[in-house]
Amino acid sequence: MKITSLSKELASCEYPGRGIVIGMSEDGKHAVTAYFIMGRSSNSRNRIFVTDGEGIRTEAYDPSKLEDPSLIIYSPVRVYKNTTIVTNGDQTDTVYEGLSKGKTFEESLRSREFEPDAPNFTPRISGVMNVCDSSYDYALSILKSDDNDSSVCQRFTYAYSKAKAGEGHFIHTYMGNGNPLPSYEGEPTKVDIKGDIDSFANLVWENLNEDNKVSLFVRYINIENGSYETRIINKNVK
């Protein structure tokens, strides 16, 4: 698979929905992840990311306007020992609990399916980053309906045993706008990862559709010692 410009990939899609990027920094020293959310409805747009321990959670920007919290309020990022978990829903907790019981990433997600939000049946996308003793590997997963057939759940896991400097993989929920929204197709896109944490965060944020983007989380993890830096950008600022 040829490497694709992440900025062009983001800018070319009006509505990728929610997206996860995982890879390695250009200098080969940091495990990198980015997670963003977008929204078309007022309920989806009424959100911000806030820090929660070593992870983050979504929160209503204006609690008085919160309509249905079931699929929009969750913890996108949690950390279990040396594993950082990033997902687009409450399956973050499912993976965390599975890992704590000795299950693998893939095994943990076997109890879950796509979201019950007919007619879209939004895919559940998830990722894990394992950073330990200067080694680093990662994996991505997508649980999706079979062409909007809610009776069939397709499960795909993509594992990357060795990260390459300046490269990563990008997966998102939708292929663009539509009604119903078209689910992501194919394996994760191989993308470039450029710059330090601030320039990378700005690159992602600036190339997301201005009308639909809501929040962005970016983390750089030092592969040698596990320390990390985090950036959060919210369109709604308190």
C-alpha positions as CSV (number, residue, x, y, z in Angstrom):
1,M,0.0,0.0,0.0
2,K,1.4,3.4,-1.0
3,I,1.6,6.1,1.7
4,T,-1.0,8.8,1.5
5,S,-0.9,12.4,2.6
6,L,-2.9,12.6,5.8
7,S,-3.8,16.3,5.2
8,K,-5.1,15.5,1.7
9,E,-7.0,12.5,3.0
10,L,-8.8,14.6,5.6
11,A,-9.4,17.6,3.4
12,S,-10.9,15.4,0.6
13,C,-13.7,14.0,2.8
14,E,-16.4,16.3,3.9
15,Y,-17.7,13.9,6.6
16,P,-15.4,11.1,7.8
17,G,-17.3,11.1,11.1
18,R,-15.0,9.9,13.8
19,G,-11.4,8.9,13.0
20,I,-8.4,7.3,14.6
21,V,-4.8,7.7,13.4
22,I,-2.0,5.6,15.0
23,G,1.6,5.4,14.0
24,M,5.1,6.8,14.8
25,S,6.6,10.2,14.7
26,E,9.2,11.2,12.0
27,D,12.1,11.0,14.5
28,G,11.1,7.5,15.5
29,K,11.0,8.4,19.1
30,H,7.2,8.6,19.8
31,A,4.2,6.5,19.4
32,V,1.5,8.8,17.9
33,T,-2.3,8.8,18.0
34,A,-5.0,11.2,17.1
35,Y,-8.7,10.8,17.6
36,F,-11.3,13.3,16.3
37,I,-15.1,13.6,16.3
38,M,-17.4,15.4,14.0
39,G,-21.1,16.1,14.0
40,R,-24.0,17.0,11.8
41,S,-26.8,17.3,14.4
42,S,-26.9,19.8,17.2
43,N,-26.7,17.0,19.7
44,S,-23.5,15.6,18.2
45,R,-21.9,19.1,17.9
46,N,-22.7,19.9,21.6
47,R,-19.6,18.1,22.9
48,I,-16.0,18.7,24.1
49,F,-13.1,16.5,25.1
50,V,-11.9,16.8,28.7
51,T,-9.1,15.0,30.5
52,D,-10.0,12.1,32.7
53,G,-7.0,10.5,34.5
54,E,-4.6,9.2,31.9
55,G,-7.4,9.3,29.3
56,I,-10.2,11.6,28.1
57,R,-14.0,11.6,28.0
58,T,-16.6,13.4,26.1
59,E,-18.8,15.9,27.8
60,A,-21.8,18.1,26.9
61,Y,-20.6,21.6,26.1
62,D,-24.1,22.9,27.1
63,P,-25.7,20.3,29.4
64,S,-29.1,22.1,29.0
65,K,-29.1,21.2,25.3
66,L,-28.0,17.5,25.7
67,E,-30.7,15.4,24.0
68,D,-29.5,11.7,23.9
69,P,-26.2,10.9,25.7
70,S,-26.3,7.2,24.8
71,L,-23.9,7.2,21.8
72,I,-22.1,10.5,22.3
73,I,-21.0,10.5,25.9
74,Y,-18.2,8.0,26.6
75,S,-14.4,7.6,27.3
76,P,-12.6,7.6,23.9
77,V,-9.2,7.0,25.6
78,R,-8.1,4.9,28.5
79,V,-4.8,3.4,29.5
80,Y,-4.3,-0.1,30.9
81,K,-0.7,-0.7,32.0
82,N,1.4,-0.1,28.9
83,T,-1.5,-0.1,26.5
84,T,-3.3,3.0,25.3
85,I,-6.8,2.3,24.1
86,V,-8.6,4.6,21.6
87,T,-12.1,4.1,20.3
88,N,-15.2,5.9,19.1
89,G,-17.6,4.6,21.8
90,D,-18.0,2.8,25.1
91,Q,-16.2,-0.2,23.7
92,T,-13.1,1.6,25.2
93,D,-14.4,0.1,28.5
94,T,-15.0,-3.3,26.9
95,V,-11.4,-3.4,25.7
96,Y,-10.0,-2.2,29.1
97,E,-12.0,-4.8,31.0
98,G,-11.0,-7.5,28.5
99,L,-7.3,-6.7,28.8
100,S,-7.5,-6.7,32.6
101,K,-8.9,-10.3,32.4
102,G,-6.2,-11.5,30.1
103,K,-8.1,-11.3,26.8
104,T,-6.6,-10.0,23.6
105,F,-7.8,-6.8,21.9
106,E,-9.6,-8.9,19.3
107,E,-11.2,-11.2,21.9
108,S,-12.4,-8.3,23.9
109,L,-14.4,-6.9,21.0
110,R,-16.2,-10.1,20.1
111,S,-19.0,-9.2,22.5
112,R,-19.6,-5.9,20.6
113,E,-21.2,-4.9,17.3
114,F,-21.7,-1.7,15.3
115,E,-23.8,1.1,16.9
116,P,-27.6,0.6,17.0
117,D,-28.3,3.9,15.2
118,A,-30.4,2.9,12.2
119,P,-30.3,3.5,9.4
120,N,-26.5,4.4,9.6
121,F,-25.4,1.5,11.9
122,T,-22.2,3.5,12.6
123,P,-19.1,1.2,12.7
124,R,-17.2,0.9,15.9
125,I,-13.6,1.7,15.3
126,S,-10.9,0.9,17.9
127,G,-7.2,0.9,18.4
128,V,-4.5,-0.1,20.9
129,M,-0.9,1.0,21.2
130,N,1.5,-1.2,23.1
131,V,4.6,0.6,24.3
132,C,7.0,-1.3,26.6
133,D,10.8,-1.5,27.0
134,S,11.4,0.6,23.9
135,S,9.3,-1.6,21.7
136,Y,6.1,-0.5,20.1
137,D,3.3,-2.2,18.1
138,Y,-0.3,-1.3,17.5
139,A,-3.6,-2.6,16.1
140,L,-6.8,-1.2,14.7
141,S,-10.3,-2.8,14.5
142,I,-13.6,-2.0,12.8
143,L,-17.0,-3.7,13.5
144,K,-19.5,-2.8,10.8
145,S,-22.8,-4.0,9.3
146,D,-22.9,-5.8,6.0
147,D,-24.0,-3.0,3.7
148,N,-26.5,-1.7,6.3
149,D,-27.8,-5.2,6.9
150,S,-28.2,-5.1,10.7
151,S,-28.4,-8.9,10.9
152,V,-24.7,-9.3,10.0
153,C,-21.7,-7.9,11.8
154,Q,-18.4,-7.9,10.0
155,R,-15.3,-7.9,12.2
156,F,-11.9,-6.8,11.0
157,T,-8.6,-6.5,13.0
158,Y,-5.4,-5.1,11.6
159,A,-2.2,-5.7,13.6
160,Y,1.1,-3.9,12.9
161,S,4.0,-5.6,14.6
162,K,6.5,-2.8,13.9
163,A,5.8,0.9,13.5
164,K,7.8,2.8,10.9
165,A,9.1,6.3,11.5
166,G,6.9,9.0,9.9
167,E,4.1,6.5,9.0
168,G,0.8,5.4,10.5
169,H,-2.7,4.1,9.7
170,F,-6.0,6.0,9.5
171,I,-9.4,4.5,9.9
172,H,-12.8,6.4,10.2
173,T,-16.5,5.7,10.4
174,Y,-17.8,7.1,7.1
175,M,-16.7,7.4,3.6
176,G,-18.4,10.8,3.3
177,N,-21.7,12.5,3.7
178,G,-25.0,10.8,2.8
179,N,-28.3,9.4,4.0
180,P,-27.7,6.8,5.3
181,L,-24.1,7.6,5.9
182,P,-21.8,5.2,4.0
183,S,-19.7,3.1,6.3
184,Y,-15.9,3.0,6.0
185,E,-14.6,0.5,3.4
186,G,-11.3,-1.4,3.0
187,E,-8.2,-1.7,5.3
188,P,-6.9,1.3,7.2
189,T,-5.2,3.9,5.0
190,K,-1.4,4.2,5.3
191,V,-0.7,7.9,6.0
192,D,2.3,10.1,6.7
193,I,2.9,11.5,10.2
194,K,4.8,14.8,10.2
195,G,6.3,17.1,12.8
196,D,6.1,17.4,16.6
197,I,2.9,17.1,18.5
198,D,1.7,20.7,18.0
199,S,2.3,20.8,14.2
200,F,0.7,17.4,13.8
201,A,-2.3,18.4,15.9
202,N,-2.7,21.6,13.8
203,L,-2.4,19.6,10.6
204,V,-5.2,17.3,11.6
205,W,-7.5,20.1,12.9
206,E,-7.0,22.5,10.1
207,N,-7.8,19.8,7.5
208,L,-11.1,18.7,9.0
209,N,-14.2,20.2,7.6
210,E,-14.9,23.5,9.3
211,D,-18.6,23.1,9.6
212,N,-18.6,19.5,11.0
213,K,-15.5,19.2,13.2
214,V,-16.1,19.1,16.9
215,S,-13.0,17.9,18.9
216,L,-9.5,16.5,18.5
217,F,-7.2,14.5,20.8
218,V,-3.5,13.9,20.0
219,R,-0.9,12.1,22.1
220,Y,2.8,11.5,21.6
221,I,4.2,8.7,23.8
222,N,8.0,8.5,24.4
223,I,8.9,4.9,23.3
224,E,11.9,4.7,25.6
225,N,10.3,5.7,28.9
226,G,6.5,5.8,28.3
227,S,6.1,9.5,29.2
228,Y,3.6,11.3,27.1
229,E,2.3,14.7,25.9
230,T,-1.3,15.4,25.1
231,R,-3.1,18.0,23.1
232,I,-6.9,18.6,23.1
233,I,-8.6,21.0,20.7
234,N,-12.3,21.8,21.1
235,K,-14.4,23.9,18.7
236,N,-16.6,24.7,21.6
237,V,-14.4,26.5,24.2
238,K,-15.6,27.3,27.7
